[in-house]
Amino acid sequence: MQNLSLADAPLANDLFRQIANRHLVRSFGYVGGRWQDAEDGSVFSVTDPADGSWLGDVTRMTSAQSSAAVDTANEAFAAWAALLPQERAAFLHRWHALILENKEDLALIMTREQGKPISEAHGEIDYAASFIEFYAEEAKRPNIESITSHLADAEMEVWREPLGVAALITPWNFPSAMITRKAAAALAAGCTVLVHPSEETPFSALALAELADQAGLPAGVFNVLPGKAPEIVAPWMEDDRVRAVSFTGSTEIGRLLYRQSADTVKRLVLELGGHAPFIVFADADLDHAVEQAIAAKFATSGQDCLAANRLLIERPIYEAFCEAFARRTAELTVGAGLDDPDIGPLMHERAVAKQEAQVKNALDLGAKLLIGGKRHDAGTLFFEPTVLADVPADAAIFREETFGPVAAIAPFDTEDEVISRANDTEYGLIAYLHTQDPRRIYRASRALQYGMVAVNRTKVTGYPIPFGGVKQSGLGREGARYGLEAFTEIKFVCRDWR
């Protein structure tokens, strides 16, 4: 397949003119260090969710090309794994530096195709880059571990070795950070990677591929294949040379990948749905809890698996919290991401329809609408920041993930009651807890069935923390040393010197 130039890309002039480094705007697949179009010439269109404007057409790679990409990544694996850790680290450090140098352009690309406010896009680029820097250093850390032998004349060691080819399947809500959090760990471990980005946000992924190419990553080490998920991912699930699959997305798709991985017994890292409770006891700092609840609910326009989905407030402060939270919600601005509002557009029509359905269901069951509740006049994919109070436990919004700017609030009376309600879900990603009682903090943190607990704050994520959930919110962890270990295999060596 030919190595295509930027001049061949069918791009909208509007986006092309706005980018300072025009090499970042790529519309072809990147495999084996070369830009490739689809074998059958097919493309798909990418639009700006703020106004529906066309951003460009992107190559829709085929199933056959996906299978061939496994050949490419597998061929590159041995040489990449054989590099000294500091040599792999040097490539990652160069990639990290190039991402920061191109931060403005990368953020602009993200906002145009994903819709998030530009300041959030800037923050995501910093967040994305931080994983590459962290794992560049972690690449040097895995050491041979000696075991005190229980056998006479035997010497024992444990080695960590890279798994092989890793497939990374990433979502549209964090189109850069979810790639780097996975890819940096896999590359540092010595794996080669295949990336399938969401069809809604391929330009962010392809821009990262361009910078990986500029950083000098060897051909076949980092590959990006845009296209339809079933066509791209199915060959990877069937191929036993793909030893690891890391996926961020819905629990429904996570279950499907789990089943598809069985025949080849792949290593799975699954970061799936969330249904976070936000618990506020009467002894909490009310003003602080309200501000943190706003951040936990409305960041990324609510399109975040960490978003607070159920606000559970102790009854003595319930009315005061609802009033203050609704007042703060009314102050949130709504608009196109380039105007840097608090709330941008949702990703697609299905997301907006889900907000409408959940609001209607809650109101039909007796909830009170404090503010919002309908589409916003900023555009077809905008929804008003919405607050529902007195939401009954059987409302859909209290049973399933919202993924939008609708907040649901209900009162509780006792600690045992709220812990039971918080745990009454198949999900277990993150829980938010606000109280000043240190004994309650300990009890509740222990009792909450979640992979992460945020106490008196909202922001907890970053490169040094083990991100992940329990129950049907996923398997494994990303970030910290655990993220790198997910892409390694343990080998035990026992030697007799006689």
Buried (B, 14 or more C-beta within 10 A) or exposed (E): BEEBEBEEBEBBEEBBEBBEBBBBBBBBBBBBBBBBBBBEEBBBEBBBBBEEEBBBBBBBBBBEBBBBBBBBBBBBBEEBBEBEBEEBBBBBBBBBBBBBEBBBBBBBBBBBBBBBBBBBBBBBBEBBBBBBBBBBBBBEEBEEEEEEEEEEEEEBBEBBEBBBBBBBBBBBBBBBBBBBBBBBBBBBBBBBBBBBBBBBBBBBBBBBBBBBBBBEBBBBBBBBBBBBBEBBBBBBBBBEEBBBBBBBBBBEBBEBBBEBBEEBEBBBBBBBBBBBBBBBBBBBBBEEBBBBBBBBBBBBBBBBBBBBBBBBBBEEBBEEBBEBBBEBBEEBEBBBBBBBBBBBBBBBEEBBEBBBEBBEBBBEBEBEBBBBBEBBEBBBBBBBBBBBBBBBEEBBBBBBBBBBBBBBBBBBEEBEEBBEBBBBBEBBBBBBBBBEEEEBBEBBBEBBBBBBBBBBEBEBBEBEBBBBBBBBBBBBBBBBBBBBBBBBBEEEEEEEEE
